[in-house]
Amino acid sequence: MNKKKSLILLSAAAVGTFLYKALKPVKSNIKGIPNFKINSYLGTWYEIARMDFRWEKNLKNVTAHYSLRDDGSIEVTNSGYDVKQEKEKTTIGNAIFMREHTEGALKVTFFRPFSSGYYVMKIDEDYRYALVFGDNLDYMWILSREKSIPGDIRAEYLDFALRSGFEIHKLVWTIQD
């Protein structure tokens, strides 16, 4: 592909991304949980449910692993098995705190220069179960340190998400086997 076509495609992708983000329902002024403890959050989480989107389409056994880098940022490694392509899929990103290091509000980048919000909205005191929102109503995850989640926690998180405007009937419940 020549330089002119590459530049046109790159420009079109940038404009398309901008328009997509501009026209989607954005949840303004999202605040993550206070008293967030990043060291307790680090490690591996199993995805219990998600609002489905392109990167995770057809994935099972989805995990997210968070580790602290020397510069204070957080490495995010998302993995899952694509049942249609019959292969493992992994992507590595970087997260930084949006504001205070004690608020569960991060900015995550997987494909520079694009980033998105990652807001820990609910978490139990032992950091075993988490409810995470994205920048808009298209992104939400329920995470667990185990491959399942207790019914009472599931109900609490679903109720909170519904009251926050999410269409919880669209959630994909991740197969973890």
N, C-alpha and C positions, 0 to 999 in steps of 0.2 A: 504494500500500500504506500502511495507517495505521501510526502509531507502535507500537502494541501488537503488531501482526503482525511488524513489523521487529525489535522487541526479542526476540520469541520465536524468530524465525529466527536472529538473531545468537547468542542464548544456545544454541540447539540446535547451531549450527555450532561454537561454542567447546567445548561438552561433547563433541561428536563427535570433534573434533580431539584433545582431551585423551585420550579413551578410545583412539583409534587409536594415538597415540604411546605410551600406557601399556601397551598389549597387544602391540605389535610387538617382535620380538627386537632388543633394543638391545645394541650392542657397547660395553660399559662401558670406561672408561679408555682410549679411543683416543688414541694419541699420533701426531701428524704427524711428518714427517721432521725431524731436528734440522738446524741450519745452513741453514735455509730462507732463500733470498734473494728477497724480494718483487720487487725491481727486475728480476731475471732472469725472474720468473714473469709479469710484466705483458705485455700484448699479446694477440694472437689465438691461440686454440687451436682445432683441429678435433676434433670428437668422433668417435672411432673406434668406440667401443662404449659401451653403457649398459644398466643395468637399467631396463627400460621403466617409465614411470609416466605419469600422466594428462597433465601439461603437455607432454611430449615425444611423446606418441602420434602416430604417422603422420608424424613429421618426418624430413626428409632435409636434407643440407647444414647440419648443426648446427654452430654455432661459439659459443665463449664468448670475450668480450673483457674483459680486466681492465685498469683504469686507476686510477692513484692520484689521490685527491681532495685538495683543499687541507687538509682537516681530518685527513688521515692514513688515512682509511678508503679502501676500494677499491670502485670502481664495477664492477659485474658486468653485462654486457650479453649475454644469451643470445638467439640467433637461429636460425631454421630455417625450412624451407619445408614447409608442411602439404600433403601430396600429396592428401588427401581434399577439403580446402576450397580447394585451389589458390591459396594465398596465403601470404605471408611472415608469420611470427609472431615477435615480439620482446618480451622482458621485461627490465626493468632492476631490479637489486637493489643492495644494499649489503653489504659484508663488513668485519668487523673481526677482529683477532686475538683468539683466546680467551685466550691466555696470553702467552708471550714472542713478540716479533716475529721470533725466529729459529726458531720451530717452525711447521711447515706445518699449523696448526690454526686454522681460521677459523670464525666464526659468520656465516652468510649470511641475509639477510632480503630476500624478494621481496614479501611481503604482510604488512605490519605487523598485529598484533604478533608474528606467527609467524616463527621463525627455525630454522635447522637447521645441524648441523655439516658442515664441509667439510674433510676431512683428506687432505693430500697424503701418500700412503703410500710412493710410489716415484717417483723422478725421476732422469733421467740427469744427468751432471755439466754438460752443455751446455744443460740445460733445454729439450730438444726433445720428450721423451716423459714423460707423467705418468700415474700411477695414483692415482685419488681415491676415497675411501670417504665415505659419508654416515654419519649417526648409527646406522643399523641396516642390516640385510642387504638392504634394498629399494633402496639407492642406491649405485651404483658407476659410475665413468666411466673410460674409457681415452682419453687426450687426446694430440694430436700437433701439432706446429707445421706439419706437412704433412698432406695428405689421406690418408696411409697410414702404416703403422708397420712396421718391420722384423720379420720372423718371430721372431727370437731375443728381441726385447723383448716382443713379443706373448706368447710362450710363458712368459717370466719373470713377466710381470704376471698372466697367467691362473693360473699355478701358485701365486703368492702369494695371489691372491684365493680360490682353491679352499681352500688351507690356512687361510685366515681365515674360512671358513664360507660363502662365497658360492656360490650355485648357478649356476655360470658357463654352464651350458647354457641359462639363461634370458636371457642377454645378447642385446641387439639390436645388430647390426653396422650402423652408420650408413652410409647411402649418401652418398658425397661425390662429386658430379659437377659 
